[in-house]
Amino acid sequence: MDKKQAVITTKYVINGSKIVYVFHSQEGWQFFGKENNIEEGDSLVTSLDNIIKSNPHVADILWISEGMEAWINDGKTEWQCKFRS
């Protein structure tokens, strides 16, 4: 896996929000915090390496296939995954 690949996230994650939702689409990876009502202007592009460095717990789900999503609930340590419908 190329850790230098570009991924989509939000300014909230870049500023320290814990990642709680991940989507692996055909276009690539998307990482989101627990913030609601995210707007297009809140999105940013960074590297997968930066995501892993700031949120090491996402390394546990980087095996998910394209079309899958993963989420982790507050206070939990295990990710849940499924194909996005």
PDB file of N, CA, C and O in Angstrom, chain B, residues numbered from 101:
ATOM      1  N   MET B 101       0.840  -1.180   0.000  1.00  0.00           N
ATOM      2  CA  MET B 101       0.000   0.000   0.000  1.00  0.00           C
ATOM      3  C   MET B 101       0.887   1.246   0.000  1.00  0.00           C
ATOM      4  O   MET B 101       1.819   1.361   0.796  1.00  0.00           O
ATOM      5  N   ASP B 102       0.589   2.149  -0.882  1.00  0.00           N
ATOM      6  CA  ASP B 102       1.365   3.377  -1.023  1.00  0.00           C
ATOM      7  C   ASP B 102       0.913   4.401   0.011  1.00  0.00           C
ATOM      8  O   ASP B 102      -0.164   4.983  -0.121  1.00  0.00           O
ATOM      9  N   LYS B 103       1.718   4.620   1.024  1.00  0.00           N
ATOM     10  CA  LYS B 103       1.358   5.568   2.082  1.00  0.00           C
ATOM     11  C   LYS B 103       1.467   7.021   1.628  1.00  0.00           C
ATOM     12  O   LYS B 103       1.048   7.927   2.349  1.00  0.00           O
ATOM     13  N   LYS B 104       2.028   7.250   0.434  1.00  0.00           N
ATOM     14  CA  LYS B 104       2.116   8.610  -0.096  1.00  0.00           C
ATOM     15  C   LYS B 104       0.895   8.973  -0.934  1.00  0.00           C
ATOM     16  O   LYS B 104       0.774  10.104  -1.405  1.00  0.00           O
ATOM     17  N   GLN B 105      -0.016   8.006  -1.121  1.00  0.00           N
ATOM     18  CA  GLN B 105      -1.200   8.281  -1.933  1.00  0.00           C
ATOM     19  C   GLN B 105      -2.072   9.358  -1.298  1.00  0.00           C
ATOM     20  O   GLN B 105      -2.148   9.482  -0.075  1.00  0.00           O
ATOM     21  N   ALA B 106      -2.717  10.122  -2.148  1.00  0.00           N
ATOM     22  CA  ALA B 106      -3.603  11.188  -1.680  1.00  0.00           C
ATOM     23  C   ALA B 106      -4.913  10.586  -1.181  1.00  0.00           C
ATOM     24  O   ALA B 106      -5.451   9.655  -1.781  1.00  0.00           O
ATOM     25  N   VAL B 107      -5.413  11.127  -0.085  1.00  0.00           N
ATOM     26  CA  VAL B 107      -6.695  10.716   0.480  1.00  0.00           C
ATOM     27  C   VAL B 107      -7.504  11.965   0.803  1.00  0.00           C
ATOM     28  O   VAL B 107      -6.955  13.061   0.923  1.00  0.00           O
ATOM     29  N   ILE B 108      -8.797  11.791   0.939  1.00  0.00           N
ATOM     30  CA  ILE B 108      -9.680  12.908   1.276  1.00  0.00           C
ATOM     31  C   ILE B 108     -10.025  12.836   2.756  1.00  0.00           C
ATOM     32  O   ILE B 108     -10.293  11.763   3.297  1.00  0.00           O
ATOM     33  N   THR B 109     -10.012  13.976   3.387  1.00  0.00           N
ATOM     34  CA  THR B 109     -10.395  14.082   4.790  1.00  0.00           C
ATOM     35  C   THR B 109     -11.021  15.457   4.998  1.00  0.00           C
ATOM     36  O   THR B 109     -11.429  16.111   4.037  1.00  0.00           O
ATOM     37  N   THR B 110     -11.095  15.888   6.237  1.00  0.00           N
ATOM     38  CA  THR B 110     -11.675  17.201   6.537  1.00  0.00           C
ATOM     39  C   THR B 110     -10.682  18.047   7.323  1.00  0.00           C
ATOM     40  O   THR B 110      -9.703  17.542   7.874  1.00  0.00           O
ATOM     41  N   LYS B 111     -10.954  19.315   7.359  1.00  0.00           N
ATOM     42  CA  LYS B 111     -10.117  20.216   8.154  1.00  0.00           C
ATOM     43  C   LYS B 111     -10.184  19.853   9.636  1.00  0.00           C
ATOM     44  O   LYS B 111      -9.252  20.136  10.388  1.00  0.00           O
ATOM     45  N   TYR B 112     -11.273  19.233  10.051  1.00  0.00           N
ATOM     46  CA  TYR B 112     -11.419  18.833  11.453  1.00  0.00           C
ATOM     47  C   TYR B 112     -10.450  17.713  11.800  1.00  0.00           C
ATOM     48  O   TYR B 112      -9.825  17.736  12.860  1.00  0.00           O
ATOM     49  N   VAL B 113     -10.324  16.738  10.913  1.00  0.00           N
ATOM     50  CA  VAL B 113      -9.369  15.648  11.140  1.00  0.00           C
ATOM     51  C   VAL B 113      -7.950  16.196  11.118  1.00  0.00           C
ATOM     52  O   VAL B 113      -7.132  15.825  11.960  1.00  0.00           O
ATOM     53  N   ILE B 114      -7.650  17.063  10.177  1.00  0.00           N
ATOM     54  CA  ILE B 114      -6.316  17.666  10.101  1.00  0.00           C
ATOM     55  C   ILE B 114      -5.998  18.433  11.386  1.00  0.00           C
ATOM     56  O   ILE B 114      -4.843  18.495  11.808  1.00  0.00           O
ATOM     57  N   ASN B 115      -7.021  19.012  11.999  1.00  0.00           N
ATOM     58  CA  ASN B 115      -6.834  19.795  13.229  1.00  0.00           C
ATOM     59  C   ASN B 115      -7.001  18.975  14.495  1.00  0.00           C
ATOM     60  O   ASN B 115      -7.126  19.546  15.579  1.00  0.00           O
ATOM     61  N   GLY B 116      -7.006  17.625  14.387  1.00  0.00           N
ATOM     62  CA  GLY B 116      -6.962  16.785  15.579  1.00  0.00           C
ATOM     63  C   GLY B 116      -8.189  15.955  15.893  1.00  0.00           C
ATOM     64  O   GLY B 116      -8.174  15.211  16.874  1.00  0.00           O
ATOM     65  N   SER B 117      -9.243  16.046  15.114  1.00  0.00           N
ATOM     66  CA  SER B 117     -10.425  15.228  15.368  1.00  0.00           C
ATOM     67  C   SER B 117     -10.101  13.756  15.141  1.00  0.00           C
ATOM     68  O   SER B 117      -9.406  13.410  14.185  1.00  0.00           O
ATOM     69  N   LYS B 118     -10.603  12.891  16.018  1.00  0.00           N
ATOM     70  CA  LYS B 118     -10.386  11.450  15.871  1.00  0.00           C
ATOM     71  C   LYS B 118     -11.214  10.931  14.695  1.00  0.00           C
ATOM     72  O   LYS B 118     -12.391  11.270  14.565  1.00  0.00           O
ATOM     73  N   ILE B 119     -10.608  10.122  13.853  1.00  0.00           N
ATOM     74  CA  ILE B 119     -11.317   9.513  12.733  1.00  0.00           C
ATOM     75  C   ILE B 119     -12.230   8.414  13.260  1.00  0.00           C
ATOM     76  O   ILE B 119     -11.797   7.516  13.982  1.00  0.00           O
ATOM     77  N   VAL B 120     -13.522   8.507  12.877  1.00  0.00           N
ATOM     78  CA  VAL B 120     -14.504   7.518  13.315  1.00  0.00           C
ATOM     79  C   VAL B 120     -15.235   6.868  12.143  1.00  0.00           C
ATOM     80  O   VAL B 120     -16.009   5.932  12.343  1.00  0.00           O
ATOM     81  N   TYR B 121     -15.001   7.351  10.924  1.00  0.00           N
ATOM     82  CA  TYR B 121     -15.650   6.783   9.745  1.00  0.00           C
ATOM     83  C   TYR B 121     -14.677   6.797   8.572  1.00  0.00           C
ATOM     84  O   TYR B 121     -14.013   7.801   8.315  1.00  0.00           O
ATOM     85  N   VAL B 122     -14.600   5.669   7.863  1.00  0.00           N
ATOM     86  CA  VAL B 122     -13.705   5.524   6.715  1.00  0.00           C
ATOM     87  C   VAL B 122     -14.497   4.896   5.578  1.00  0.00           C
ATOM     88  O   VAL B 122     -15.263   3.956   5.788  1.00  0.00           O
ATOM     89  N   PHE B 123     -14.309   5.419   4.383  1.00  0.00           N
ATOM     90  CA  PHE B 123     -14.907   4.829   3.189  1.00  0.00           C
ATOM     91  C   PHE B 123     -13.812   4.609   2.164  1.00  0.00           C
ATOM     92  O   PHE B 123     -13.015   5.506   1.887  1.00  0.00           O
ATOM     93  N   HIS B 124     -13.777   3.397   1.598  1.00  0.00           N
ATOM     94  CA  HIS B 124     -12.797   3.061   0.572  1.00  0.00           C
ATOM     95  C   HIS B 124     -13.560   2.908  -0.746  1.00  0.00           C
ATOM     96  O   HIS B 124     -14.169   1.869  -1.001  1.00  0.00           O
ATOM     97  N   SER B 125     -13.524   3.932  -1.562  1.00  0.00           N
ATOM     98  CA  SER B 125     -14.249   3.922  -2.832  1.00  0.00           C
ATOM     99  C   SER B 125     -13.298   3.579  -3.976  1.00  0.00           C
ATOM    100  O   SER B 125     -12.096   3.416  -3.768  1.00  0.00           O
ATOM    101  N   GLN B 126     -13.844   3.472  -5.176  1.00  0.00           N
ATOM    102  CA  GLN B 126     -13.000   3.234  -6.342  1.00  0.00           C
ATOM    103  C   GLN B 126     -12.036   4.383  -6.560  1.00  0.00           C
ATOM    104  O   GLN B 126     -10.944   4.193  -7.097  1.00  0.00           O
ATOM    105  N   GLU B 127     -12.438   5.574  -6.145  1.00  0.00           N
ATOM    106  CA  GLU B 127     -11.588   6.761  -6.303  1.00  0.00           C
ATOM    107  C   GLU B 127     -10.509   6.860  -5.234  1.00  0.00           C
ATOM    108  O   GLU B 127      -9.545   7.606  -5.399  1.00  0.00           O
ATOM    109  N   GLY B 128     -10.658   6.118  -4.142  1.00  0.00           N
ATOM    110  CA  GLY B 128      -9.664   6.169  -3.067  1.00  0.00           C
ATOM    111  C   GLY B 128     -10.277   6.174  -1.685  1.00  0.00           C
ATOM    112  O   GLY B 128     -11.429   5.783  -1.493  1.00  0.00           O
ATOM    113  N   TRP B 129      -9.495   6.618  -0.734  1.00  0.00           N
ATOM    114  CA  TRP B 129      -9.877   6.604   0.680  1.00  0.00           C
ATOM    115  C   TRP B 129     -10.459   7.942   1.108  1.00  0.00           C
ATOM    116  O   TRP B 129     -10.052   9.000   0.629  1.00  0.00           O
ATOM    117  N   GLN B 130     -11.431   7.869   2.030  1.00  0.00           N
ATOM    118  CA  GLN B 130     -12.017   9.055   2.650  1.00  0.00           C
ATOM    119  C   GLN B 130     -12.065   8.812   4.158  1.00  0.00           C
ATOM    120  O   GLN B 130     -12.482   7.745   4.609  1.00  0.00           O
ATOM    121  N   PHE B 131     -11.637   9.808   4.929  1.00  0.00           N
ATOM    122  CA  PHE B 131     -11.557   9.693   6.383  1.00  0.00           C
ATOM    123  C   PHE B 131     -12.290  10.859   7.032  1.00  0.00           C
ATOM    124  O   PHE B 131     -12.062  12.017   6.683  1.00  0.00           O
ATOM    125  N   PHE B 132     -13.184  10.543   7.995  1.00  0.00           N
ATOM    126  CA  PHE B 132     -13.988  11.574   8.632  1.00  0.00           C
ATOM    127  C   PHE B 132     -13.985  11.433  10.151  1.00  0.00           C
ATOM    128  O   PHE B 132     -13.870  10.333  10.691  1.00  0.00           O
ATOM    129  N   GLY B 133     -14.115  12.569  10.823  1.00  0.00           N
ATOM    130  CA  GLY B 133     -14.278  12.587  12.269  1.00  0.00           C
ATOM    131  C   GLY B 133     -15.754  12.508  12.617  1.00  0.00           C
ATOM    132  O   GLY B 133     -16.583  12.169  11.773  1.00  0.00           O
ATOM    133  N   LYS B 134     -16.079  12.824  13.870  1.00  0.00           N
ATOM    134  CA  LYS B 134     -17.470  12.705  14.321  1.00  0.00           C
ATOM    135  C   LYS B 134     -18.314  13.948  14.025  1.00  0.00           C
ATOM    136  O   LYS B 134     -19.480  14.007  14.418  1.00  0.00           O
ATOM    137  N   GLU B 135     -17.751  14.918  13.352  1.00  0.00           N
ATOM    138  CA  GLU B 135     -18.475  16.150  13.047  1.00  0.00           C
ATOM    139  C   GLU B 135     -19.637  15.874  12.084  1.00  0.00           C
ATOM    140  O   GLU B 135     -19.537  15.022  11.201  1.00  0.00           O
ATOM    141  N   ASN B 136     -20.716  16.594  12.266  1.00  0.00           N
ATOM    142  CA  ASN B 136     -21.886  16.491  11.397  1.00  0.00           C
ATOM    143  C   ASN B 136     -21.930  17.673  10.446  1.00  0.00           C
ATOM    144  O   ASN B 136     -21.221  18.662  10.631  1.00  0.00           O
ATOM    145  N   ASN B 137     -22.768  17.562   9.430  1.00  0.00           N
ATOM    146  CA  ASN B 137     -22.997  18.657   8.480  1.00  0.00           C
ATOM    147  C   ASN B 137     -21.715  19.136   7.802  1.00  0.00           C
ATOM    148  O   ASN B 137     -21.489  20.338   7.661  1.00  0.00           O
ATOM    149  N   ILE B 138     -20.885  18.192   7.386  1.00  0.00           N
ATOM    150  CA  ILE B 138     -19.656  18.522   6.671  1.00  0.00           C
ATOM    151  C   ILE B 138     -20.029  19.101   5.310  1.00  0.00           C
ATOM    152  O   ILE B 138     -20.886  18.563   4.610  1.00  0.00           O
ATOM    153  N   GLU B 139     -19.388  20.184   4.950  1.00  0.00           N
ATOM    154  CA  GLU B 139     -19.627  20.818   3.660  1.00  0.00           C
ATOM    155  C   GLU B 139     -18.400  20.634   2.767  1.00  0.00           C
ATOM    156  O   GLU B 139     -17.313  20.308   3.245  1.00  0.00           O
ATOM    157  N   GLU B 140     -18.587  20.842   1.489  1.00  0.00           N
ATOM    158  CA  GLU B 140     -17.493  20.660   0.528  1.00  0.00           C
ATOM    159  C   GLU B 140     -16.277  21.505   0.905  1.00  0.00           C
ATOM    160  O   GLU B 140     -15.141  21.068   0.718  1.00  0.00           O
ATOM    161  N   GLY B 141     -16.498  22.696   1.427  1.00  0.00           N
ATOM    162  CA  GLY B 141     -15.404  23.573   1.816  1.00  0.00           C
ATOM    163  C   GLY B 141     -14.605  23.082   3.013  1.00  0.00           C
ATOM    164  O   GLY B 141     -13.529  23.604   3.301  1.00  0.00           O
ATOM    165  N   ASP B 142     -15.129  22.078   3.709  1.00  0.00           N
ATOM    166  CA  ASP B 142     -14.427  21.500   4.854  1.00  0.00           C
ATOM    167  C   ASP B 142     -13.446  20.411   4.444  1.00  0.00           C
ATOM    168  O   ASP B 142     -12.652  19.954   5.266  1.00  0.00           O
ATOM    169  N   SER B 143     -13.491  19.987   3.167  1.00  0.00           N
ATOM    170  CA  SER B 143     -12.658  18.870   2.733  1.00  0.00           C
ATOM    171  C   SER B 143     -11.237  19.314   2.393  1.00  0.00           C
ATOM    172  O   SER B 143     -10.995  20.441   1.962  1.00  0.00           O
ATOM    173  N   LEU B 144     -10.324  18.397   2.602  1.00  0.00           N
ATOM    174  CA  LEU B 144      -8.908  18.617   2.311  1.00  0.00           C
ATOM    175  C   LEU B 144      -8.303  17.337   1.761  1.00  0.00           C
ATOM    176  O   LEU B 144      -8.840  16.248   1.965  1.00  0.00           O
ATOM    177  N   VAL B 145      -7.200  17.471   1.072  1.00  0.00           N
ATOM    178  CA  VAL B 145      -6.452  16.323   0.580  1.00  0.00           C
ATOM    179  C   VAL B 145      -5.140  16.255   1.353  1.00  0.00           C
ATOM    180  O   VAL B 145      -4.463  17.264   1.551  1.00  0.00           O
ATOM    181  N   THR B 146      -4.802  15.059   1.780  1.00  0.00           N
ATOM    182  CA  THR B 146      -3.534  14.822   2.474  1.00  0.00           C
ATOM    183  C   THR B 146      -3.039  13.443   2.064  1.00  0.00           C
ATOM    184  O   THR B 146      -3.650  12.789   1.219  1.00  0.00           O
ATOM    185  N   SER B 147      -1.949  13.004   2.649  1.00  0.00           N
ATOM    186  CA  SER B 147      -1.430  11.671   2.323  1.00  0.00           C
ATOM    187  C   SER B 147      -1.947  10.643   3.329  1.00  0.00           C
ATOM    188  O   SER B 147      -2.292  10.982   4.461  1.00  0.00           O
ATOM    189  N   LEU B 148      -1.991   9.405   2.905  1.00  0.00           N
ATOM    190  CA  LEU B 148      -2.365   8.321   3.803  1.00  0.00           C
ATOM    191  C   LEU B 148      -1.402   8.269   4.977  1.00  0.00           C
ATOM    192  O   LEU B 148      -1.816   7.987   6.102  1.00  0.00           O
ATOM    193  N   ASP B 149      -0.146   8.533   4.739  1.00  0.00           N
ATOM    194  CA  ASP B 149       0.859   8.542   5.798  1.00  0.00           C
ATOM    195  C   ASP B 149       0.507   9.562   6.883  1.00  0.00           C
ATOM    196  O   ASP B 149       0.625   9.263   8.071  1.00  0.00           O
ATOM    197  N   ASN B 150       0.081  10.752   6.490  1.00  0.00           N
ATOM    198  CA  ASN B 150      -0.310  11.764   7.480  1.00  0.00           C
ATOM    199  C   ASN B 150      -1.519  11.315   8.289  1.00  0.00           C
ATOM    200  O   ASN B 150      -1.599  11.575   9.490  1.00  0.00           O
ATOM    201  N   ILE B 151      -2.456  10.642   7.635  1.00  0.00           N
ATOM    202  CA  ILE B 151      -3.633  10.126   8.341  1.00  0.00           C
ATOM    203  C   ILE B 151      -3.211   9.106   9.389  1.00  0.00           C
ATOM    204  O   ILE B 151      -3.661   9.166  10.534  1.00  0.00           O
ATOM    205  N   ILE B 152      -2.352   8.174   9.004  1.00  0.00           N
ATOM    206  CA  ILE B 152      -1.900   7.131   9.931  1.00  0.00           C
ATOM    207  C   ILE B 152      -1.119   7.735  11.094  1.00  0.00           C
ATOM    208  O   ILE B 152      -1.273   7.302  12.236  1.00  0.00           O
ATOM    209  N   LYS B 153      -0.290   8.726  10.813  1.00  0.00           N
ATOM    210  CA  LYS B 153       0.484   9.359  11.885  1.00  0.00           C
ATOM    211  C   LYS B 153      -0.410  10.074  12.894  1.00  0.00           C
ATOM    212  O   LYS B 153      -0.149  10.023  14.095  1.00  0.00           O
ATOM    213  N   SER B 154      -1.456  10.736  12.420  1.00  0.00           N
ATOM    214  CA  SER B 154      -2.323  11.489  13.328  1.00  0.00           C
ATOM    215  C   SER B 154      -3.402  10.622  13.974  1.00  0.00           C
ATOM    216  O   SER B 154      -3.906  10.967  15.043  1.00  0.00           O
ATOM    217  N   ASN B 155      -3.760   9.511  13.348  1.00  0.00           N
ATOM    218  CA  ASN B 155      -4.803   8.613  13.853  1.00  0.00           C
ATOM    219  C   ASN B 155      -4.349   7.158  13.653  1.00  0.00           C
ATOM    220  O   ASN B 155      -4.874   6.467  12.780  1.00  0.00           O
ATOM    221  N   PRO B 156      -3.390   6.693  14.444  1.00  0.00           N
ATOM    222  CA  PRO B 156      -2.816   5.361  14.234  1.00  0.00           C
ATOM    223  C   PRO B 156      -3.840   4.220  14.243  1.00  0.00           C
ATOM    224  O   PRO B 156      -3.584   3.162  13.667  1.00  0.00           O
ATOM    225  N   HIS B 157      -4.980   4.418  14.880  1.00  0.00           N
ATOM    226  CA  HIS B 157      -5.986   3.363  14.957  1.00  0.00           C
ATOM    227  C   HIS B 157      -6.583   3.011  13.597  1.00  0.00           C
ATOM    228  O   HIS B 157      -7.186   1.947  13.459  1.00  0.00           O
ATOM    229  N   VAL B 158      -6.433   3.875  12.581  1.00  0.00           N
ATOM    230  CA  VAL B 158      -6.976   3.550  11.252  1.00  0.00           C
ATOM    231  C   VAL B 158      -6.157   2.454  10.560  1.00  0.00           C
ATOM    232  O   VAL B 158      -6.643   1.828   9.618  1.00  0.00           O
ATOM    233  N   ALA B 159      -4.955   2.220  11.001  1.00  0.00           N
ATOM    234  CA  ALA B 159      -4.137   1.160  10.403  1.00  0.00           C
ATOM    235  C   ALA B 159      -4.821  -0.201  10.525  1.00  0.00           C
ATOM    236  O   ALA B 159      -4.550  -1.106   9.736  1.00  0.00           O
ATOM    237  N   ASP B 160      -5.701  -0.346  11.507  1.00  0.00           N
ATOM    238  CA  ASP B 160      -6.410  -1.602  11.729  1.00  0.00           C
ATOM    239  C   ASP B 160      -7.414  -1.933  10.631  1.00  0.00           C
ATOM    240  O   ASP B 160      -7.806  -3.093  10.496  1.00  0.00           O
ATOM    241  N   ILE B 161      -7.846  -0.937   9.838  1.00  0.00           N
ATOM    242  CA  ILE B 161      -8.883  -1.200   8.841  1.00  0.00           C
ATOM    243  C   ILE B 161      -8.413  -0.925   7.412  1.00  0.00           C
ATOM    244  O   ILE B 161      -9.239  -0.874   6.501  1.00  0.00           O
ATOM    245  N   LEU B 162      -7.158  -0.754   7.200  1.00  0.00           N
ATOM    246  CA  LEU B 162      -6.679  -0.470   5.856  1.00  0.00           C
ATOM    247  C   LEU B 162      -6.726  -1.685   4.939  1.00  0.00           C
ATOM    248  O   LEU B 162      -6.320  -1.602   3.780  1.00  0.00           O
ATOM    249  N   TRP B 163      -7.203  -2.780   5.431  1.00  0.00           N
ATOM    250  CA  TRP B 163      -7.389  -3.994   4.635  1.00  0.00           C
ATOM    251  C   TRP B 163      -8.724  -3.980   3.894  1.00  0.00           C
ATOM    252  O   TRP B 163      -8.921  -4.798   2.995  1.00  0.00           O
ATOM    253  N   ILE B 164      -9.654  -3.072   4.242  1.00  0.00           N
ATOM    254  CA  ILE B 164     -10.994  -3.139   3.650  1.00  0.00           C
ATOM    255  C   ILE B 164     -10.940  -2.906   2.142  1.00  0.00           C
ATOM    256  O   ILE B 164     -10.138  -2.114   1.646  1.00  0.00           O
ATOM    257  N   SER B 165     -11.800  -3.606   1.438  1.00  0.00           N
ATOM    258  CA  SER B 165     -11.853  -3.548  -0.023  1.00  0.00           C
ATOM    259  C   SER B 165     -12.578  -2.309  -0.504  1.00  0.00           C
ATOM    260  O   SER B 165     -13.279  -1.644   0.259  1.00  0.00           O
ATOM    261  N   GLU B 166     -12.399  -2.007  -1.784  1.00  0.00           N
ATOM    262  CA  GLU B 166     -13.162  -0.916  -2.400  1.00  0.00           C
ATOM    263  C   GLU B 166     -14.649  -1.209  -2.236  1.00  0.00           C
ATOM    264  O   GLU B 166     -15.095  -2.344  -2.406  1.00  0.00           O
ATOM    265  N   GLY B 167     -15.404  -0.175  -1.906  1.00  0.00           N
ATOM    266  CA  GLY B 167     -16.837  -0.324  -1.701  1.00  0.00           C
ATOM    267  C   GLY B 167     -17.217  -0.587  -0.262  1.00  0.00           C
ATOM    268  O   GLY B 167     -18.399  -0.687   0.064  1.00  0.00           O
ATOM    269  N   MET B 168     -16.211  -0.702   0.613  1.00  0.00           N
ATOM    270  CA  MET B 168     -16.496  -0.954   2.029  1.00  0.00           C
ATOM    271  C   MET B 168     -16.355   0.320   2.843  1.00  0.00           C
ATOM    272  O   MET B 168     -15.624   1.244   2.486  1.00  0.00           O
ATOM    273  N   GLU B 169     -17.083   0.331   3.949  1.00  0.00           N
ATOM    274  CA  GLU B 169     -16.983   1.414   4.917  1.00  0.00           C
ATOM    275  C   GLU B 169     -16.693   0.811   6.285  1.00  0.00           C
ATOM    276  O   GLU B 169     -17.010  -0.349   6.550  1.00  0.00           O
ATOM    277  N   ALA B 170     -16.089   1.613   7.139  1.00  0.00           N
ATOM    278  CA  ALA B 170     -15.767   1.179   8.495  1.00  0.00           C
ATOM    279  C   ALA B 170     -16.059   2.322   9.447  1.00  0.00           C
ATOM    280  O   ALA B 170     -15.883   3.490   9.100  1.00  0.00           O
ATOM    281  N   TRP B 171     -16.506   1.984  10.652  1.00  0.00           N
ATOM    282  CA  TRP B 171     -16.794   2.998  11.646  1.00  0.00           C
ATOM    283  C   TRP B 171     -16.474   2.448  13.021  1.00  0.00           C
ATOM    284  O   TRP B 171     -16.455   1.237  13.245  1.00  0.00           O
ATOM    285  N   ILE B 172     -16.225   3.367  13.929  1.00  0.00           N
ATOM    286  CA  ILE B 172     -15.926   3.008  15.311  1.00  0.00           C
ATOM    287  C   ILE B 172     -16.756   3.921  16.200  1.00  0.00           C
ATOM    288  O   ILE B 172     -16.754   5.140  16.025  1.00  0.00           O
ATOM    289  N   ASN B 173     -17.455   3.335  17.143  1.00  0.00           N
ATOM    290  CA  ASN B 173     -18.321   4.103  18.029  1.00  0.00           C
ATOM    291  C   ASN B 173     -17.539   4.650  19.215  1.00  0.00           C
ATOM    292  O   ASN B 173     -16.496   4.109  19.582  1.00  0.00           O
ATOM    293  N   ASP B 174     -18.046   5.721  19.811  1.00  0.00           N
ATOM    294  CA  ASP B 174     -17.393   6.323  20.976  1.00  0.00           C
ATOM    295  C   ASP B 174     -17.144   5.282  22.057  1.00  0.00           C
ATOM    296  O   ASP B 174     -18.018   4.476  22.375  1.00  0.00           O
ATOM    297  N   GLY B 175     -15.960   5.311  22.605  1.00  0.00           N
ATOM    298  CA  GLY B 175     -15.604   4.417  23.693  1.00  0.00           C
ATOM    299  C   GLY B 175     -15.246   3.004  23.249  1.00  0.00           C
ATOM    300  O   GLY B 175     -14.855   2.183  24.079  1.00  0.00           O
ATOM    301  N   LYS B 176     -15.367   2.709  21.987  1.00  0.00           N
ATOM    302  CA  LYS B 176     -15.061   1.367  21.477  1.00  0.00           C
ATOM    303  C   LYS B 176     -13.648   1.347  20.903  1.00  0.00           C
ATOM    304  O   LYS B 176     -13.109   2.378  20.501  1.00  0.00           O
ATOM    305  N   THR B 177     -13.068   0.162  20.875  1.00  0.00           N
ATOM    306  CA  THR B 177     -11.727   0.026  20.318  1.00  0.00           C
ATOM    307  C   THR B 177     -11.713  -0.787  19.036  1.00  0.00           C
ATOM    308  O   THR B 177     -10.683  -0.863  18.365  1.00  0.00           O
ATOM    309  N   GLU B 178     -12.854  -1.405  18.679  1.00  0.00           N
ATOM    310  CA  GLU B 178     -12.912  -2.236  17.489  1.00  0.00           C
ATOM    311  C   GLU B 178     -13.751  -1.585  16.402  1.00  0.00           C
ATOM    312  O   GLU B 178     -14.825  -1.041  16.660  1.00  0.00           O
ATOM    313  N   TRP B 179     -13.237  -1.653  15.186  1.00  0.00           N
ATOM    314  CA  TRP B 179     -13.944  -1.139  14.027  1.00  0.00           C
ATOM    315  C   TRP B 179     -15.026  -2.117  13.597  1.00  0.00           C
ATOM    316  O   TRP B 179     -14.894  -3.327  13.778  1.00  0.00           O
ATOM    317  N   GLN B 180     -16.091  -1.583  13.030  1.00  0.00           N
ATOM    318  CA  GLN B 180     -17.111  -2.387  12.371  1.00  0.00           C
ATOM    319  C   GLN B 180     -17.014  -2.060  10.884  1.00  0.00           C
ATOM    320  O   GLN B 180     -16.786  -0.910  10.509  1.00  0.00           O
ATOM    321  N   CYS B 181     -17.188  -3.071  10.045  1.00  0.00           N
ATOM    322  CA  CYS B 181     -17.030  -2.883   8.598  1.00  0.00           C
ATOM    323  C   CYS B 181     -18.167  -3.574   7.854  1.00  0.00           C
ATOM    324  O   CYS B 181     -18.718  -4.575   8.311  1.00  0.00           O
ATOM    325  N   LYS B 182     -18.503  -3.011   6.692  1.00  0.00           N
ATOM    326  CA  LYS B 182     -19.481  -3.641   5.804  1.00  0.00           C
ATOM    327  C   LYS B 182     -19.345  -3.027   4.425  1.00  0.00           C
ATOM    328  O   LYS B 182     -18.723  -1.978   4.256  1.00  0.00           O
ATOM    329  N   PHE B 183     -19.936  -3.693   3.437  1.00  0.00           N
ATOM    330  CA  PHE B 183     -20.014  -3.092   2.120  1.00  0.00           C
ATOM    331  C   PHE B 183     -21.082  -2.021   2.158  1.00  0.00           C
ATOM    332  O   PHE B 183     -22.158  -2.221   2.722  1.00  0.00           O
ATOM    333  N   ARG B 184     -20.787  -0.897   1.563  1.00  0.00           N
ATOM    334  CA  ARG B 184     -21.722   0.232   1.535  1.00  0.00           C
ATOM    335  C   ARG B 184     -22.844  -0.089   0.554  1.00  0.00           C
ATOM    336  O   ARG B 184     -22.606  -0.535  -0.569  1.00  0.00           O
ATOM    337  N   SER B 185     -24.065   0.148   1.003  1.00  0.00           N
ATOM    338  CA  SER B 185     -25.208  -0.151   0.118  1.00  0.00           C
ATOM    339  C   SER B 185     -25.719   1.080  -0.588  1.00  0.00           C
ATOM    340  O   SER B 185     -26.672   0.996  -1.363  1.00  0.00           O
TER     341      SER B 185
END
